[in-house]
Structure formats: C-alpha cells, structure tokens
Amino acid sequence: MQCILSALKSESQPFIEFYNLEKDRRFSFPVFRNKDLYLVGIGVGKKHIEKRVNDFIQKIGSSPIQFINVGLAGGKKSIHTIGDIFIVNKITDEASKKFYFPDILYKHSFQESGVTTVCKEITNGGADFSDLVDMEASEIFKVCSKLSSAHNLIFIKIVSDYMDKSLGSFDKNHYSTLMKLNLKEMDILIKNSNLSDNGNHDILNEYDEQWLVQTIKILRLTKTQSLLIEKYFKGKKIRDSSYIYPNILTNMPENKFERNQIFKKICEELTA
Amino acid sequence: MKEIKYLKKSVKNLQPKFSHIYIEKRAYGYFLSDTILRKFSKSSIVDIKHYKDVFNRSGQDFQIQKKSMNLILAKKTPPFLYPITDMVQGHHMPGFFYTTPMLNCLYNCEYCFLQGMYSSGNIVIFVNQDDFQEEINLKLEQNKVSKKVVTVSISYNTDLLAMENLFPITKNWIKFASESKNLMIEIRTKSSNFKPIDTMDSNQNVLLSWTISPEEVSKAYEHLAPPLSQRISAVKSAMDKGWKVRLCFDPIMNIENWDKIYSEFFLYLFQKINNKKLYDITLGTFRMNKDYFNRINRRNPQSEIYYSEYVTEKNTVALPKNMRIFMMEKLKQELSKYIVPKKILVWD
C-alpha cells in the first residue's frame, strides 16, 4: 500500500486527478483512494500530522505501507530554480536540531537535497538555510518511521519560491502547475517503489496462517508449543515453498497426553 | 538442497551499490576518504554529524539495504582494540584481540552474526586507520619486555580482502604488520580476491584465514561469496607464495547428510591443496550470541537456519551439546587423515 501525504489542496489536486482518486468518506480530513493508493491531506505545518496519520492507519490497518510526502519547498535563489524537483536525503528539524535520514534505495531521476523543516514561514530570503525549507518533513519522518522502514519514507520536494516576500507572492494555480509539470516523473518513482513489486512477502500465506491458528486452538497448545510449531512450519515453508500444511487429523484431543502425541507428530513432519 | 527464494525474487528498481556516501565532517581530508570519494564520484554525498546517526537508526531494513548497500565514512574514537569473543577458537589465549577498521560485509551469509549485531546493512569505513595501528603499537610497547605476541583479528566484523579493490585497507595493514615485532594479524576472508596482495612479499606476521565450505553449503547460505573453486584457487596462490594460511571450516552446518558432504569436501579439498603447508584449521558448528540471534528472529528472517532446534548456553545459541560434540568428533577424526590433530582448533 502506498500513501501520498500532501499539505495543500493545490498540491493534492493534481494527484487526485492523475490517479483518479476518490474521496474516502470515512475520514473527517481529506483522504482519497484508488485501490492500494491513498492520498492523505495533512494540512500545513506539523500540528495535524501525527493525529491524521495515526487515524488513517487505525482505519486502514494494512501493513506494510509506504509513505510518499510530495510537497512544495522554499529554495535559495543562488542555487535553485523554481520548478526544480528533489528527493530529500537528509531532514533537519530546525526546532530540535535533530537529523533524519530517509533511505534512498529506489532508483530515481531527480536531484537530491537536504531539507530543513521550520515552524514558521520564512520570508526573508532564507539566508540562514543552506538547503530547501519546508514545514512538514521532519514531523512526517518522526511519525511515519514508527510505522514503516526508512526506505519506505520518500520525500519529494518541488521548489515553489525563494522564501522572499519582496519578490512577490504566488497563487494556487502556480503551485498546482508546478505539481502537474512534474507528475509523470513522480509517477515513475511511485510505481518503481511500489512495495508489492519489491519482494516483501510473508513466509506463511493466508491458508498457512489459518491452519496454524486453528491447530493451536483445536489442540489447545501451550504458548511454547504454539511458538515451536510456528517456527518449524516457517522453516519447512522456506525449505519447500510448495509445502501444504501437515495432513494430520487434528481432532480435539481428549487429554494432554493425546495432545502432546499429536503435537509431536506434527513437529516430526514439519522438521522432516 | 533448498533454493534461496528470497534472493531469487528480484528486488526491482533498487539503486546500485554505494549510490550514497554518508560522511562525518571530521572524516574529510583522510587518504581513505579522498580515495573513496574520488572512486565513487557519482554517488550522492550526505554530510552527517556522527556515523551512528545513520548506521544505528531505528527502522532500517537490513536485508533490503544489503541489496543496495551504501557507505558511511567515519572517524573512529577509542577503543580501537577489543578482547576476542568466546565465539572464536583460541579465545582464551592471552593477547588475542580484534579490531574494526570496517563494519559490515559485502557478502550476505545467512548464518552471519553481523545481521544481528548491526541494525544496518550499510558499510562503515573508519578512515583513521593510523589511530588503530597506533593503539596496537602501544600494546606492543607494553609487551616489549615479555616479548609476548599480540594477535589481532582485523577482519572479524567484515571481509577486508573482498573489498580491497574498492577500499585499499588490507595492504596497509599488511605493511604495518610487516614492520612490527611480536605482532600477528589475522585477516579473515571468504574472498577469492588474492590478486591485490599478490605483489606483496609474504609476511610471517600475517595469517590469512579463509572460511571455506562445501559447495552445497556455500550455494545455500553464503550469498554473494565466491564459489568454492575460486576460494581454493586463492588459498593455493597464497600458500604457494609462502603466506601463513588458516582454513576455517566454520560454521559447520547441520544439513542433511552433513557427515558425507563434509567428508567428501575434505577429500576434495586436500587433493587440491598441500596440507603440509597449512598453518592450522578451525572447526565449529553454527552458533551465535543469543541477543543477535533473537534480533534476527524478530525480523522474520527468510532463512531456515533460524527455525531449527537450538539450545541456549550462557549467552550463546548453539546446536544441542550432544549433537555438536558428535559432529565435531566425527569431523575432527575425518580431518586427522589430512592434518595433525594439534593443528585442529575446535569450538565446542
């Protein structure tokens, strides 16, 4: 499952249209969906991120999940051009001075940059900052790294302004246009990094899990026996992925002795 | 023999190895840093404060990182020498240490403790190698009167020789050892990459230790490591050039027909190499520090090794004692056909 996180409506709208996302009315904040791809509106700044991401996960309840923060960032006139697009390789939280490092393991065609997350909008040209500046990345990393591995946190930033009010301000259309111009390239990265294509899989499939749960229940296995049978089952499945769960009748045993005998028999088959 | 499915499942669209180099600010300006940054000039460089900020992060996926490894260049601070662990044969010997010029390995052996020791699959290179050697000099100085030999395993948490073409560290250590007195450095490897040190004169202060396994074990568990034939070829080259060579049959894996497989392997091996020239042999069954084993287990490893039956003795996960003693006795007996028993060091 993939989840795009964006702050502004003008950032979200191009994705909603591009991916034909539909509003998910279970949520009190903007959530859009098409199959396994979601978009969650997190609002501007840090304040709503934790609650919205956690509410989203609680309702969706699926793992693993990949978070892709797509957003606009302030750049430096001396080094950036409006419309430049970057993958973030280092996030600095201005308030706490903490650093966060997303793992950039997926191939991409963008430049890379660090970003500093600030609490208040910067309008003086950003002389104090050496890289890009945004208002969400550090909080997103902090919250989402508890839910996903570091390589499944992807940050894409597009330079929208030079953090200098004296150079004038931009309207919503400007932001939407910047997003639209880069959509195709972002789509390639989003597709390339899709979890379902990248070898993430469980050892036991749905049927194996069902057999395991039922067997533990029917045989009334102890905690230790349950763990052992799961361990041996996984070992067997690694050795032989086509293996189907033990063909041993698991009727309710009449006593502990009988249970232990069946348990032993299953273990013997699984370790054979 | 089982198939390695999780590696065969291609992980698409990953970056090539070392696409990113994380470097501590204080690590700039060292010879190794300059060499590596020049060699990987196309990599993205990310400045960091301390290597642990990247290497020890929570939420890393060790296995996926191994498929797209990155580099971390750092400056090590003391200590530089650690007493050898009780997992190693001869650990009770006085003056036996290990040091860590590099953390992590190019290879990805399923039985390796590094995946439990480190939360990251990335490689850390400490660029201040001189500081490591300075500490060894101090230790040698302390032993000057007694002339006790100090043994230092320099490739215990890595495989330096495997990466010598990329990161020239082994040569530097051999040079250091050859200029020292009462020092023995042990270089553990699974590499077939003998060529980079082929031009150097062999030195009696250096012990080249090859971990070598039957083809069945190598194919099943030692991912990315060179095949048996290439390792044997490297061993032969080293012995022919007069280097001290140790063979490590370690870990011995409790696979089906292990006795037949290992016996045939020894027969094959000692037809290829001159057993009289061997320095010694180490032998030991699979074992691991309990905490490392449990950490690997929590990650739901795709290796059958972690779903077998073991016992925990003190802080070590190992095969049940009767089993491992039986295996060691059988294989020691087998090896005694080729090498005198006193040269066989066993972990039991």
Interface residues (C-beta under 8 A of the other chain):
Chain A: N89 K90 F99 F101 D103 I104 L105 Y106 K107 E112 G114 S145 K146 S148 S149 A150 H151 N192 S193 D197 N198 G199 H201 D202 I203 K231 Y232 K234 G235 K236 I238 R239 D240 S241 T271
Chain B: K2 K5 Y6 K9 S10 V11 K12 N13 L14 Q15 S19 H20 Y22 S44 V46 D47 I48 K49 D53 V54 R57 S58 G59 Q60 D61 I64 Q65 K67 S68 N70 N300 Q302 S303 E304 Y306 Y307 S308 E309
